[in-house]
Structure formats: structure tokens, C-alpha cells
Amino acid sequence: MSSYWSDFPGIPEALEKVSGIIRSSSESQNPIISEGLSSLFNGKGKLLRPGLFMLAAQFGKPQEKHYKLAASLEMLHMATLIHDDVIDDSPMRRGVPAVHTRYGKRDAVLIGDYLLSRCFILTAEYTSPQNAVNLAKLISTICLMEIEQNNDRFRSNTSLRTYMRKILGKSALLFSLACYAGAFEAKASRDTCERLRRIGYNIGIAFQIIDDILDYAGKQDLVRKPLGNDISSGLITLPVLCALPLDNTGTLQEIFSRASFTPEEGAVIFNLVNNSGGVEAAGKYAEKYTNRALREISALPPGKNRDMLDTLTRRLLIRDK
Amino acid sequence: MSSYWSDFPGIPEALEKVSGIIRSSSESQNPIISEGLSSLFNGKGKLLRPGLFMLAAQFGKPQEKHYKLAASLEMLHMATLIHDDVIDDSPMRRGVPAVHTRYGKRDAVLIGDYLLSRCFILTAEYTSPQNAVNLAKLISTICLMEIEQNNDRFRSNTSLRTYMRKILGKSALLFSLACYAGAFEAKASRDTCERLRRIGYNIGIAFQIIDDILDYAGKQDLVRKPLGNDISSGLITLPVLCALPLDNTGTLQEIFSRASFTPEEGAVIFNLVNNSGGVEAAGKYAEKYTNRALREISALPPGKNRDMLDTLTRRLLIRDK
């Protein structure tokens, strides 16, 4: 685990336990699985989803089994990353070659399936049936959103509404489930559970917007993957939508007046977005959702956990920039 | 559903219900998912796994929710078929273009994930937590076996032991779970549950051996995919292992004295297996496991269900030949 959580009392220790569970739950005698996964669990991930789960659980009575559920959320996240990299043909992940780059797409699909099944074992064993169902429903939704996104590659007709719908599946729903399930399993009050669900949702939207911004304006060594990947693979994200009305050259409007764009035009779009202030305008949206989360956080029962959640939410806004 | 079950009283009606649940559980507003899946659920599948589940459930007290579990087993099977076809680059499935042929590999991976998650929703909602865990563990094992198999493509050192291990993951474990879970959920006696587990296991092994035989000696119009697919993609199956000591030309032995073989040699192997009696020798193994299943079946409580299970087991042995 990175030093991301070092100033959150108790969380590094909790996440150390979670890491141990992830390692032992995904362990296998099969060298491809154990090597393939250990490169992903190399301690460089921030473990944001389990971290949120653990923070939320502290609004109720945390139990030993909660570490397992926190681990299952990260394993679900990892499984989707592995399949995403296959789907997107992304060669790198977290600064190291992606699983499919090392083991081929065949094994990468299977390693993702394997991890997904391990994650279900944990939830079926340690969670309420309702949260096991929630997790499975979340995966369905993630898949649906991804399929929609695939289908819309290189099409120009993305609206803000379509974009928001897609980033639900990419981050917001899992963040939201992490916060809700943590509180719910720890038997926090119904009000607190529902509030944490909304907090996770807003944090998740802000998180994904920033992710999409970093693909335009991130520092290469922090992002640890090539910039401009989204637009070159045909994905229209918020910085593009924000740049559209701002671009004085008229080139962006011209490109998007047609039904679709080409990968070559993607490179043009990339530069126009950076030069027109699209990145900064998208940043305002991230701030808006962060502020929504902060307002909800301020209505939580006061204490150390609430302060930590507040600090984390602010920190995520300035991530890697 | 095909007419496969038409002489099994009650089963066609039960499987009609199961089909309805599969359709409604996998239904989606997304046209790619609904079209992609409806081509798989086009009524041409035999619904063997749900059929076995329903037969096994009749050794206890079947309930309405059992139809959902039966459906989830077929959905798991479908999900693995979709991913398998991506992995194996197989263009056809059940006589129609495979999902990835129609929608590309990206969407096929996601449609498989989607189906897997829908299957988990059903099991988490309607099964005992223990059987939800069993199902998830089964998927882990299937993935492990598939990864092992991938890794061994075009290697000559397959033994009978390795082969048997791999076909566990391909069919025997799911057949075994179908029989066990059906009886268990319907609260059949412990003895009957365990016996049905062994019956499913032996039927599954016989089933997979026959599948592997059909890749050499099937009737093209019944198999509905090109023959020789296994060996041309580097998979050594039982007919090859059986042909090795029988081939008088010495060519097979020569090819397998080396560490690996080429796709071109695969075509040579295909013909040698067919000419040396490898297919017939492999058929003896299928008979052996079928007979084991039949012996266990004869020890089940007598009645209509036992007779149907006996008939089905014999029918599977002569499948499509």
C-alpha cells in the first residue's frame, strides 16, 4: 500500500489486513495466476474502495469479517481493470505491463474471471445476501455501461447526460456501494447508511472526472500511462465536452458536427482540449461533486471518522495533479 | 428448447419455465446484450445442466425457487461459452456466429461478465449461502483449469492424468454441482445428495470425453462447428492419447517424442487419430464413466426420477454420433 493513508489513524493497519486477505484469497498454485495477480497487488494501489468501506464501517460497529468485504471490493475493482485493459488494449497498468501484456488476452480474460469468482466467494461467505446481490447487480450495471461506451466509440453525439451515465458505471456505483455496504454491514443507522451512499456516489463522480482530466493534463510519471489514451481510443470525456463551446478555432465544433471522428482527429482534439481551457472547465465539475460530498459529510455524526472522510474527499480532488 | 427431453414427463414444462427465467434475468434495454444473448438462447440448447438439476431436485421436495437456480447454472454455462469462444477464437457456436463474431471481442468479454453477474444475482437471492459459495468456487476452478489448458497448448507432454484434471473443469464439476445442488436445495437425504454428486461427476466426464471424440468423428451437421478444432488450436484430448500406442505408422509417436508440435502437425495428428482407432478407444472410456454413473443411479431410491436419470445417462453416451 502506498503512503496515501499514512495520516489516517488506524486505516493503514486495516488496509494491511485487507491486503493480506486479497493475497490469500487470490492465491493459487497456478504460477500464472499468482504471478499475474501479484504484479497488480504490488502495493502501489491506493486501496481507495476498501479504505472507504473501512471508514464507513466506523460509523457503526466494525467487525473482523468486514476486512473480507473490503477485500472483495478491491478484487472486483481489479477484475474489471484486467478485463478493461484487454478490452482497451492498454499495454500498461500502474506503471507495470498489464496482465494481458504479460500473459496474453486468453489468460487475462480467465484471470479476471477467476478474481471475480474469488470476490463472490468472499461476499457469499461473509456478507448479508442483500449485499451479495447488490455487488452482483453492480457488476451487471458496470458491464452495461461499458458496452454502451464501446458502442459509442468515435461517435460524436455524446452529451453531458450520456457522459454522466457512463461514469456511474466506471466509478460512482462502486464507490457508492463501498460506503453504503461498510455502514450497512456495521449496522450504522439507516440515515447514516443512505447518507454514505450519496457521499460515495458524489466522491465517485468527482474521482472519475479527475481521472478523465488526468488523461489530458496529468503528469506522465504520476499517471503512469500514456496521456491521450481516451480520445485516441474514441472515448469522449468531460474535458472534450467542456472544450466544445470554448474552442475559438472552430475546429472542434467542425469535427463534432459530423457523426463520427477518426483516430487521427483524436490527436487534434487532444491538443484543442488542452489549449481551449476544457481541462479547467471540467475541473469545476469535479469541484461541484466534491462540494456536494463535503456538504453531506458535514451532516454525518461528528468525530474522527467524519474528519477523515472530509480530508480524504478533499485530497482526492487534487489527486496526482 | 430442443425435443431432447420430450419423453421425460414434466421436464419439458420445467425447462420451459427455466428458459423464461433465463430470458427475463438476462434481459436488458441494451440492444447488444439482448440480441447477443437471444442468439444463444435461441431454443437450440439442450439445457442439460438445468435438466439434471430439476431431475435431482425431484429426489427431494422441489420448490418454485428451484427454477431460478436451474436457470443460474445454464447462465454460468453460457457465460463460460462466450468467454471460451473469445479465448479460442471460435467463429461459430450452436450453428450460429459466436457472440464475439457478431459484436467483437470487447463486447463479448463484457456480455460474458454481465451474464456471470446475473447468474450470481440469482444464486445470492435464491440459494443457500453455501451453494452460492459452491458456485463461485466452481468458477474459480474452471478458470484455473482453462489457464492450465491454455498454457499447455502445442505441448506434447499431456498425460491421461492431466487430461482428466482438465475435463473436470470443463464439464464434470458443473454437472456434479447441478446434480448435488438440485438434491440439496430440495432437501433430499444426505446420502442421496452425495450419490447424485458422484453421478453428475461421472456423467460429466463421459459427456466431455464424447465432446472431445465428436471433434474428431462427429457428423458435421450435428456438431455444428468445424471438426479438428481442438488439435489445430493445440489441445491434446483423449482420442489422441488413445491413438498414441495404436498408430502403426510411428508418425504419432515421432511427433510426440518432441516437446511440442506445430499447427501443421495438428492436421497430420487429426488424420492419424481417425485412422488408428483412437476414437473407438476413447469411446471405451466414455462407456466406463457412463457405467459408473449407471451403477450409482441404480442405488438411488427407485421411481420415475431414477428411471429418467438412467435413460438420460444412456442417451448422452450416444449423443450426436
Interface residues (C-beta under 8 A of the other chain):
Chain A: S28 N30 I32 I33 H83 V86 I87 G104 K105 R106 D107 V109 L110 I111 G112 D113 Y114 L116 S117 R118 F120 I121 T123 A124 E125 P129 A132 V133 L135 A136 K137 L138 I139 S140 C143 L144 E146 I147 E148 N150 N151
Chain B: S28 N30 I32 I33 H83 V86 I87 G104 K105 R106 D107 V109 L110 I111 G112 D113 Y114 L116 S117 R118 F120 I121 T123 A124 E125 P129 A132 V133 L135 A136 K137 L138 I139 S140 C143 L144 E146 I147 E148 N150 N151
